[in-house]
Amino acid sequence: MTIAEKILHRINRPDLLQTLSEELTPSELNSLLLEVFDRRIQRLSPANLLQHYQKNRFVKPADLDVMRLRELETRILQIFETFQFRPVELSPVAPLGSCSVVATADQKKVLSALRGTEVLADATNALALHAADLKKSGQWQPTQPTDQLRLSTIQRHVRTPPVTVAGHTQHFKIGCLVSSGRDTGNFQFECESLAEHLAVMTAVLRDTLQISSLRFRFIQRAGVDQGRLLDRVATHIRQLRKDLSIETDTAPGRQNPYYKGLQYKILITVGGQEYEIGDGGFVDWTQQLLQNKKERFLITGLGVEQLFRLVT
C-alpha cells in the first residue's frame, strides 16, 4: 500500500485521489488546492513559520561566496555567448510535467507547485520548451536546412531526493547548453552540434579554468542507429579536434533510456581526484513537442556550483 493509499484509508475516502486527479479540470483542482493552502496558513504563527524554515531542507541558502560564484557564472556565460549559444534568463518555474512528460524523469523527484507549474528541476527541459515555442511560433526560422538554434543558461535547480554530501543543498547551479536542428542526413547535425558543445566545455574547463586533465566519454545508448551514430560522431570529432581526449563505451553495464543513441560524460581531475562534472547527449524532446521526427536536439549540463567548489 502506498503512502497515498494509507492516507485515504485512514480518512475513509478511498475515491478521493481519483476524484481530484481525474474528475476535476486543472483550473478546478488549482482553485481547490489554493483554498486548502490558504486555510492551512491561517493556522500558522510566525513562530511556526520559523520552525518550518529550520526543518525544511529545500529553503536554506547555499553556503558559498556569492560574489565569486557570480564572477565564475559571468565568465562561463560570456564563453557560451562567444560560441553563439544565446544566454537565456529562465523563469524559476516551468510547466507541470516539463521533466516527466517528454523524458523519463520521475515527477516525485520534482517539486510540483500550483497553477500548473513545477519548480525548475532541469533547465534543459525548459530550454527545449522555449526552443520548440520559438520554432512553432515562427519567432526563429532557419535560413538554411543545417541552421541550428543554440541556447544556454546558468540556472539554480531544485530536486527532491535527499542530498548526502555535507555542505550541499537541495538546490544548485547548473550551466546548460542546447542545440536544436533538423536531420539533414549522414548524422550531420549530431556531428556538428556535439563538436560545438565539446568546444565550449573545453574552452570553459581547460582554456579558462586551467583544468588540464579533461576527458570526454561517449556512451552508446539505445535507439537512433546507436552503433553507427557513436562511430560516426567519434570519428568526426577525433579528426576535427586531435587535442581532445575522447573514449568510447559501446557496451555500458547499465541502460539509460533518457538519451537516444549517444550520451556523453565530462570528466575532470582536480587535486588527484576524478569528478564527473557534466554530461549530455541526444534526446527526442523536440520531436515529441513539435510532432516531427526530423527534429534533433542535443543537451549538455555542467555542474557550475560543484565546479566552483572545486576550483576556488
C-alpha positions as MATLAB code, in Angstrom:
seq = 'MTIAEKILHRINRPDLLQTLSEELTPSELNSLLLEVFDRRIQRLSPANLLQHYQKNRFVKPADLDVMRLRELETRILQIFETFQFRPVELSPVAPLGSCSVVATADQKKVLSALRGTEVLADATNALALHAADLKKSGQWQPTQPTDQLRLSTIQRHVRTPPVTVAGHTQHFKIGCLVSSGRDTGNFQFECESLAEHLAVMTAVLRDTLQISSLRFRFIQRAGVDQGRLLDRVATHIRQLRKDLSIETDTAPGRQNPYYKGLQYKILITVGGQEYEIGDGGFVDWTQQLLQNKKERFLITGLGVEQLFRLVT';
ca = [
       0.000    0.000    0.000;
       1.386    3.404   -0.994;
       1.578    6.379    1.358;
      -1.323    7.998   -0.504;
      -3.431    4.847   -0.204;
      -2.716    4.638    3.523;
      -3.862    8.237    3.987;
      -7.054    7.670    2.005;
      -7.752    4.536    4.023;
      -7.230    6.400    7.298;
      -9.673    9.185    6.398;
     -12.076    6.710    4.789;
     -12.025    8.480    1.406;
     -10.842    5.720   -0.971;
     -12.055    7.540   -4.114;
     -10.670   10.965   -3.251;
      -7.446   10.613   -5.251;
      -9.306    9.562   -8.387;
     -11.774   12.409   -7.957;
      -9.040   15.021   -7.610;
      -6.816   13.714  -10.406;
      -9.400   12.640  -12.984;
     -12.741   14.340  -12.384;
     -11.629   17.939  -11.845;
     -10.324   20.293  -14.501;
      -6.847   21.730  -13.870;
      -8.446   25.069  -13.006;
     -10.850   23.452  -10.532;
      -8.069   21.470   -8.876;
      -5.918   24.584   -8.611;
      -8.756   26.566   -7.014;
      -9.401   23.781   -4.532;
      -5.743   23.449   -3.542;
      -5.352   27.218   -3.219;
      -8.214   27.208   -0.732;
      -6.651   24.292    1.169;
      -3.312   26.079    1.496;
      -4.994   29.351    2.402;
      -6.800   27.650    5.263;
      -3.666   25.874    6.446;
      -1.520   29.009    6.588;
      -4.195   30.780    8.623;
      -3.312   28.345   11.393;
       0.393   29.233   11.234;
       2.044   31.658   13.625;
       5.332   33.476   12.946;
       6.997   31.111   15.432;
       5.609   28.140   13.484;
       6.943   29.656   10.282;
      10.462   29.886   11.691;
      10.266   26.296   12.901;
       9.234   25.165    9.427;
      12.123   27.124    7.913;
      14.590   25.456   10.242;
      13.304   21.980    9.365;
      12.720   22.368    5.624;
      15.673   21.061    3.585;
      14.623   22.971    0.448;
      14.720   26.549    1.721;
      18.157   27.170    3.263;
      20.640   29.319    1.310;
      23.733   27.784   -0.237;
      26.893   28.136    1.844;
      29.288   29.730   -0.636;
      30.899   33.013   -1.656;
      28.149   34.624   -3.726;
      30.282   37.297   -5.397;
      32.938   34.842   -6.537;
      30.274   32.448   -7.809;
      28.720   35.297   -9.804;
      32.129   36.064  -11.299;
      32.506   32.458  -12.438;
      28.979   32.414  -13.853;
      29.645   35.585  -15.835;
      32.867   34.165  -17.280;
      31.085   30.970  -18.307;
      28.110   32.798  -19.845;
      30.482   35.005  -21.831;
      32.097   31.863  -23.248;
      28.678   30.414  -24.057;
      27.796   33.590  -25.941;
      31.142   33.670  -27.747;
      30.274   30.277  -29.216;
      26.845   31.600  -30.336;
      24.841   29.944  -27.551;
      22.467   32.756  -26.653;
      22.105   33.121  -22.860;
      18.514   32.920  -21.593;
      17.261   34.006  -18.153;
      14.679   31.332  -17.411;
      11.746   31.546  -15.038;
      12.308   29.731  -11.718;
       9.211   27.653  -12.525;
       8.297   25.522  -15.530;
       5.048   23.944  -16.739;
       3.968   20.976  -14.640;
       5.400   17.831  -16.230;
       8.292   19.564  -18.017;
      10.715   16.839  -16.945;
       8.450   13.785  -16.799;
       6.169   14.108  -19.848;
       8.819   14.065  -22.595;
      11.625   12.399  -20.617;
      11.984    9.513  -18.165;
      12.251   11.657  -15.028;
      10.114   10.735  -12.019;
       7.663   13.520  -11.142;
       8.143   12.655   -7.462;
      11.732   13.925   -7.781;
      10.412   17.318   -8.893;
       8.938   19.971   -6.602;
       5.431   20.226   -8.062;
       3.598   23.511   -7.491;
       0.221   25.168   -8.080;
      -1.153   26.984  -11.135;
       0.085   24.250  -13.464;
       3.751   24.697  -12.605;
       6.724   22.981  -11.007;
       9.904   24.428   -9.548;
      12.571   24.182  -12.213;
      14.410   20.867  -11.868;
      16.193   20.716  -15.230;
      16.865   23.782  -17.328;
      17.496   21.741  -20.469;
      13.838   20.705  -20.433;
      12.800   24.346  -20.058;
      15.113   25.330  -22.915;
      13.595   22.562  -25.047;
      10.148   24.051  -24.465;
      11.463   27.522  -25.277;
      13.147   26.299  -28.462;
      10.020   24.436  -29.558;
       7.919   27.531  -28.897;
      10.299   29.748  -30.883;
      10.116   27.346  -33.803;
       6.377   26.722  -33.747;
       5.522   30.413  -33.385;
       7.888   31.383  -36.189;
       9.991   33.621  -33.941;
      13.023   31.615  -35.047;
      13.292   30.429  -38.630;
      16.323   28.813  -40.277;
      17.709   30.331  -43.456;
      19.498   27.091  -44.355;
      18.439   23.468  -43.622;
      21.553   22.996  -41.482;
      20.977   26.075  -39.284;
      20.812   25.429  -35.553;
      19.087   27.255  -32.713;
      21.601   27.489  -29.856;
      20.565   28.476  -26.326;
      22.288   28.497  -22.940;
      21.670   29.345  -19.319;
      23.013   29.034  -15.802;
      20.126   28.247  -13.515;
      19.544   27.210   -9.919;
      17.805   23.826   -9.905;
      15.743   22.237   -7.133;
      15.343   18.475   -6.816;
      13.710   16.414   -4.096;
      15.992   13.372   -3.485;
      17.899   13.956   -0.212;
      21.431   15.317   -0.563;
      24.046   13.299    1.316;
      27.133   15.469    0.746;
      27.896   17.733    3.704;
      27.549   21.433    2.879;
      25.468   20.819   -0.241;
      21.794   21.749   -0.571;
      18.712   20.597   -2.472;
      19.277   23.492   -4.876;
      22.354   24.031   -7.020;
      23.574   25.881  -10.104;
      23.919   24.080  -13.430;
      25.117   25.556  -16.711;
      23.202   24.277  -19.736;
      23.665   24.249  -23.498;
      21.097   23.093  -26.039;
      21.245   22.823  -29.812;
      18.079   22.402  -31.854;
      18.167   21.489  -35.522;
      16.853   19.157  -38.214;
      18.020   15.850  -39.622;
      19.796   16.543  -42.920;
      21.327   13.096  -43.341;
      24.609   11.360  -42.517;
      24.381   12.447  -38.856;
      25.460   15.971  -39.849;
      23.548   17.660  -37.030;
      24.867   15.187  -34.482;
      28.496   15.613  -35.564;
      28.420   19.400  -35.762;
      26.398   20.047  -32.616;
      28.378   17.704  -30.378;
      31.659   19.119  -31.676;
      30.407   22.584  -30.714;
      29.348   21.504  -27.222;
      32.730   19.881  -26.616;
      34.473   23.021  -27.868;
      32.529   25.127  -25.355;
      33.247   22.760  -22.467;
      36.934   22.700  -23.402;
      37.042   26.494  -23.531;
      35.492   26.684  -20.058;
      37.339   23.899  -18.277;
      40.749   23.648  -19.931;
      41.381   27.034  -21.511;
      39.757   29.318  -18.909;
      39.918   27.407  -15.623;
      43.215   25.699  -16.498;
      41.993   22.179  -15.705;
      44.498   20.193  -17.743;
      43.061   16.728  -17.069;
      39.872   16.764  -19.146;
      38.274   13.734  -20.801;
      35.071   13.050  -22.691;
      33.418    9.633  -22.633;
      30.917    8.745  -25.367;
      28.425    6.084  -24.282;
      26.281    4.111  -26.701;
      22.569    4.257  -25.910;
      19.566    2.546  -27.441;
      17.806    3.964  -30.478;
      18.789    6.116  -33.474;
      21.200    3.604  -35.055;
      23.229    3.866  -31.876;
      26.241    1.901  -33.138;
      26.627    3.903  -36.339;
      25.889    7.170  -34.560;
      28.597    6.756  -31.948;
      31.174    5.617  -34.505;
      30.363    8.446  -36.916;
      30.410   11.176  -34.276;
      33.540    9.898  -32.509;
      35.433    9.632  -35.807;
      34.374   13.134  -36.863;
      35.392   14.795  -33.596;
      38.682   12.916  -33.299;
      39.639   14.116  -36.769;
      38.482   17.649  -36.012;
      39.938   18.002  -32.505;
      43.079   15.952  -32.060;
      43.756   17.863  -28.826;
      40.769   16.289  -27.052;
      40.802   13.070  -25.045;
      37.816   11.010  -26.192;
      36.981    7.472  -25.147;
      34.018    5.338  -26.180;
      31.885    2.812  -24.338;
      29.921    0.618  -26.735;
      28.695   -1.864  -24.115;
      27.663    0.063  -20.989;
      26.715   -2.060  -17.996;
      23.591   -0.034  -17.286;
      20.954    1.207  -19.702;
      19.822    4.837  -19.737;
      16.664    5.441  -21.805;
      16.908    9.184  -21.078;
      19.294    9.594  -24.030;
      18.780    8.412  -27.594;
      21.729    6.878  -29.409;
      24.537    8.636  -27.563;
      25.244   10.042  -24.116;
      28.491   11.702  -23.146;
      30.165   12.488  -19.853;
      32.628   15.239  -18.933;
      35.389   14.047  -16.610;
      37.986   16.226  -14.892;
      40.730   15.549  -12.361;
      41.288   18.107   -9.605;
      43.625   17.532   -6.670;
      44.310   13.985   -7.794;
      40.620   13.002   -7.739;
      38.398   12.460  -10.756;
      34.977   14.089  -10.952;
      32.099   13.721  -13.377;
      31.437   17.428  -13.764;
      28.865   17.246  -16.534;
      27.039   15.158  -19.066;
      24.794   15.399  -22.067;
      23.538   13.639  -25.141;
      20.848   13.460  -27.772;
      17.186   13.448  -26.726;
      13.899   13.317  -28.610;
      12.085   16.051  -26.697;
      11.590   18.470  -29.595;
      10.454   15.575  -31.776;
       7.686   14.976  -29.255;
       6.881   18.633  -28.629;
       6.699   19.555  -32.311;
       5.433   16.154  -33.504;
       8.171   15.977  -36.118;
      10.586   13.051  -36.446;
      13.080   15.249  -38.303;
      13.748   17.360  -35.209;
      17.096   16.860  -33.474;
      18.124   18.089  -30.025;
      21.393   17.949  -28.076;
      21.727   18.901  -24.413;
      24.668   19.462  -22.068;
      24.678   20.133  -18.337;
      27.724   21.422  -16.444;
      27.841   21.348  -12.643;
      28.746   25.003  -12.177;
      28.288   25.040   -8.406;
      30.296   21.847   -7.947;
      32.943   23.265  -10.265;
      33.055   26.448   -8.189;
      33.661   24.449   -5.018;
      36.477   22.534   -6.717;
      38.422   25.421   -8.236;
      38.076   28.125   -5.568;
];
